[in-house]
Amino acid sequence: MNENQCAQCGTPASPGTKYCESCGAPLSAPAAQPARATFAPAPGYQAPRSYVPHIAPPYQGVAIRFVAILIDTIIIAIIGGISSIPFNALAVITNSASGTVTVSLASAVGGLVSLAVFVLYFTLLEGHYGQTVGKMAVRIKVVREADGAPIDYSEAAVRTILRFLDLIPYIIPYLLGAILIWSSEEKQRLGDRVAHTVVVKA
């Protein structure tokens, strides 16, 4: 149908007329489609991707960790010494004529108490806070390597047990641990590598 005709009676309509001159019906003009604006991207423009915050963690090396372990060692020595006093008081060391030394059961138990203090100190504090007192003092903490989340008690226990290997050689404690830290991009000692943890700035 001619767009200049009345839809009701077919009477020709003049351009721009709103009503039919014959029957008075309103003349409906086709709705104009709005023009869509088009934009050409600027040269070198890249569409934004979803933002995922990622900050490379500042892995902590030997020096600051040495200060932390020195503080922890002093604290452990104090706690372990106090805890083993009752057992050491009962220990009887007898020097025989041949020069042999006999250590009583109480003395051995005192040593086990000191060992238990060492294990529990690191496991409980790092498992709960991610930090020992020494780490709190120098403001570093232990987190998971994959996502930086806090570690749990099992991961803390693995790190603690493997300290006995990181302490090799015992005449120069933590020399092996220091070598492993120096050779690792993430500055991980053996305990960190097995537990998949890293030490970062708190």
C-alpha positions in Angstrom: 0.0 0.0 0.0 1.1 3.5 -0.9 2.3 5.2 2.3 0.5 8.4 1.2 -2.9 6.7 1.2 -5.4 6.5 4.1 -5.4 3.0 5.6 -9.1 3.2 6.2 -10.6 4.5 3.0 -7.7 4.5 0.5 -8.0 8.2 -0.2 -4.7 9.7 -1.3 -3.1 11.9 1.4 -0.9 14.9 1.0 2.7 14.5 2.4 2.8 15.7 6.0 -0.9 15.3 6.6 -1.8 13.8 10.0 -5.5 13.0 9.3 -7.4 11.7 6.2 -9.2 14.5 4.4 -12.0 12.1 3.5 -12.8 10.0 6.6 -10.7 11.8 9.2 -8.8 8.7 10.3 -5.3 9.4 11.6 -2.5 8.8 9.2 0.3 6.7 10.7 3.7 7.3 9.3 6.3 4.5 9.7 8.4 5.1 12.8 11.8 6.3 12.0 14.6 4.0 13.2 17.1 5.7 15.5 20.5 5.9 14.0 23.1 3.8 15.8 26.3 5.5 16.6 29.4 3.7 15.6 32.8 4.2 17.1 36.0 3.2 15.6 38.6 2.0 18.2 41.7 4.1 18.5 44.9 2.6 17.1 46.4 0.2 19.6 43.3 0.0 21.7 42.7 -3.3 23.6 39.4 -4.3 25.2 39.7 -4.4 29.0 39.9 -7.8 30.6 38.4 -8.7 33.9 40.7 -7.4 36.6 42.3 -9.9 38.8 44.5 -8.3 41.5 47.9 -9.9 41.7 50.8 -8.6 43.6 54.1 -10.5 43.5 54.8 -11.4 47.1 58.1 -10.1 48.5 59.7 -13.4 49.4 61.9 -13.1 52.4 65.5 -14.2 52.4 68.1 -15.6 54.8 69.1 -12.4 56.7 65.7 -11.4 58.0 64.7 -15.1 58.7 68.0 -15.5 60.6 67.0 -12.7 62.9 63.6 -14.3 63.4 65.0 -17.8 64.2 67.5 -16.3 66.6 64.7 -14.6 68.6 62.7 -17.9 68.5 65.7 -19.9 69.6 66.2 -17.7 72.7 62.5 -18.0 73.5 62.5 -21.8 73.0 65.6 -22.2 75.2 64.0 -20.3 78.0 60.7 -22.2 77.8 62.4 -25.5 77.4 64.9 -24.9 80.2 62.1 -23.9 82.6 59.9 -26.9 81.5 62.7 -29.4 82.0 63.9 -28.1 85.4 62.0 -30.7 87.4 63.4 -33.6 85.3 66.9 -32.2 85.4 66.8 -31.9 89.1 66.1 -35.6 89.4 68.9 -36.5 86.9 71.8 -38.3 88.3 75.0 -38.4 86.3 77.5 -40.7 87.7 81.2 -40.7 86.7 82.6 -44.1 87.0 86.2 -44.9 87.5 86.5 -45.8 83.9 85.3 -42.3 82.9 82.0 -43.4 81.5 78.9 -41.3 82.0 75.5 -42.7 83.0 72.5 -40.5 82.3 69.4 -41.1 84.3 65.9 -41.6 82.8 64.8 -38.2 84.3 67.5 -36.4 82.3 66.4 -38.2 79.1 62.8 -37.1 79.8 64.0 -33.6 80.3 65.5 -33.7 76.8 62.3 -35.0 75.3 60.4 -32.1 77.0 62.7 -29.6 75.4 62.3 -31.3 72.0 58.5 -31.2 72.5 58.6 -27.5 73.3 60.6 -26.9 70.0 58.1 -28.8 67.9 54.9 -27.4 69.5 56.3 -23.8 69.5 56.6 -23.7 65.7 53.7 -25.9 64.9 51.1 -24.2 67.0 52.2 -20.6 66.4 52.7 -20.9 62.6 49.6 -23.1 62.2 47.4 -20.6 64.0 49.0 -17.2 63.3 51.3 -18.0 60.4 54.0 -16.4 62.6 56.2 -17.2 65.5 57.2 -14.5 68.0 60.4 -14.0 66.0 58.5 -13.6 62.7 56.1 -11.2 64.4 59.1 -9.1 65.6 60.5 -8.8 62.1 57.1 -8.6 60.4 57.2 -11.7 58.2 54.8 -14.6 57.9 54.3 -18.0 56.3 51.6 -18.5 53.7 50.7 -21.0 51.1 52.7 -20.8 47.9 49.7 -21.3 45.5 47.4 -18.5 46.7 49.0 -16.7 49.6 46.3 -18.1 52.0 47.2 -18.8 55.7 48.7 -22.2 56.4 47.1 -24.8 58.6 48.5 -26.9 61.4 49.4 -29.8 59.1 51.5 -27.6 56.9 53.1 -26.0 59.9 53.9 -29.5 61.3 55.6 -30.5 58.0 57.7 -27.3 58.1 58.7 -27.9 61.7 59.7 -31.6 61.4 61.8 -30.8 58.4 63.7 -28.1 60.4 65.7 -31.0 61.7 67.1 -31.5 58.2 67.4 -27.8 57.4 69.5 -27.6 60.6 72.2 -29.7 58.9 75.1 -29.5 59.6 74.4 -29.0 63.2 77.8 -27.5 64.0 76.6 -24.6 61.7 72.8 -24.7 62.2 70.6 -24.0 59.2 73.5 -24.0 56.7 71.6 -26.4 54.5 68.4 -24.3 54.9 70.3 -21.2 53.9 71.8 -22.8 50.8 68.3 -24.0 49.7 66.9 -20.5 50.3 69.6 -18.9 48.2 69.1 -21.4 45.4 65.3 -20.9 45.2 63.5 -18.1 43.4 60.7 -18.3 46.0 63.4 -18.4 48.8 62.2 -21.8 50.1 64.0 -24.0 52.5 63.3 -27.8 52.4 60.4 -27.4 54.8 58.8 -24.8 52.6 59.3 -26.8 49.4 57.7 -30.0 50.8 54.8 -28.1 52.6 54.4 -25.7 49.5 54.7 -22.6 51.6 56.6 -19.3 51.3 57.7 -16.7 53.7 56.6 -13.2 52.8 56.3 -9.7 54.3 53.5 -9.5 56.9 
